[in-house]
Amino acid sequence: RRKDGKPSSGDDSDGPVVVRAPSASRVLWEKGLPLSDLVIEAVSPEGKVTEIRAHRCFLAAVSNYFKAALFGEGAPAKPATGPARLRIEDVDVDALRECIRWCYVETWSEDSSMVVRCKVAAKRFDVPGLEFASCQAARTSLTPAGMLTALAAATNAGDKELMDAAVDGAAADPEGTISNPAFLELPAQAVEAIVRCDRMATDEVDIVKTVLAWADRRAS
C-alpha cells in the first residue's frame, strides 16, 4: 500500500513503507516493566532500601556487572516462584535507575545535576554507553550553568575524564561560562582548568576580571 493508505498501482513511485517495530526492551520499559524476573534491593548510603524491578536478561546484555552478578559464579539462584533478588549496598538509587533505564532504552534524563552521578554509577555498573553519554552531555548539551555544575561535581569527585569534557563545554561558550554566577562557586582546580584551556576564545581581560571576582568570593 502507498504511504497515504490507498492501494498502490503497479507504477507506484512512492516505494515501500518500512515500519520499524519498537524493541522488546523499550516496550517493557514504556509499560512499566511487566513480567519482571528480578527485584534489586538498592540500599542508599543512609541505609534506606528501595526495590527496583527489572529483567535479568536485559541488564546482563548491556552490563558485565549485572551479567556476573546475575548469571556468574555465586549469583543468587532464581526461586521456583517469584523473581530473583539482588542486593546492592551503598548505591545512589536515582543514578542506578538511570543505568537500568539505559539498559532498556539507551536514554537517560540528561539532567545537569545527574551528569556526574550517572557517570560514577555507569562506571561502577559497567554501562559504557551511559558513561559516554554523560561525558557528551557535559561537552555539548548543557547550559553554561549546568556545565559549571557538572565541572564542579566532577572536580570534587576526581573524575578527570568528565572534567575534560566539561572544560570542552566551557570552551564552546566562553562568554556564557565566565559571565555565569556559577563560575564563582567553582573549586580552585576547576577554575585553573578553564583558565589553562587554550580554546577559551574570549577577551583575556574578561577572564582576569572573572577570576579576580572568584578570588574575592573565596576570600570572603
JOVENPE-V604594 format. One record per residue. SS is DSSP state (2 for helix, 1 for strand, 0 for the rest). Layout:
ss=<SS/SS>
This chain:
ss=<0/0/0/0/0/0/0/0/0/0/0/0/0/0/0/0/0/0/0/0/0/0/0/2/2/2/2/2/2/2/0/0/0/0/0/0/0/1/1/1/1/1/1/0/0/0/0/0/1/1/1/1/1/1/0/2/2/2/2/2/2/2/0/2/2/2/2/2/2/2/2/0/0/0/0/0/0/0/0/0/0/0/0/1/1/1/1/1/0/0/0/0/2/2/2/2/2/2/2/2/2/2/2/2/2/0/0/0/0/0/0/2/2/2/2/2/2/2/2/2/2/2/2/2/0/0/0/2/2/2/2/2/2/2/2/2/2/2/2/2/2/0/0/2/2/2/2/2/2/2/2/2/2/2/2/2/2/0/0/2/2/2/2/2/2/2/2/2/2/2/2/2/0/2/2/2/2/2/2/0/2/2/2/2/2/0/0/2/2/2/2/2/2/2/2/2/0/0/0/0/0/0/0/2/2/2/2/2/2/2/2/2/2/2/2/2/2/2/2/0>
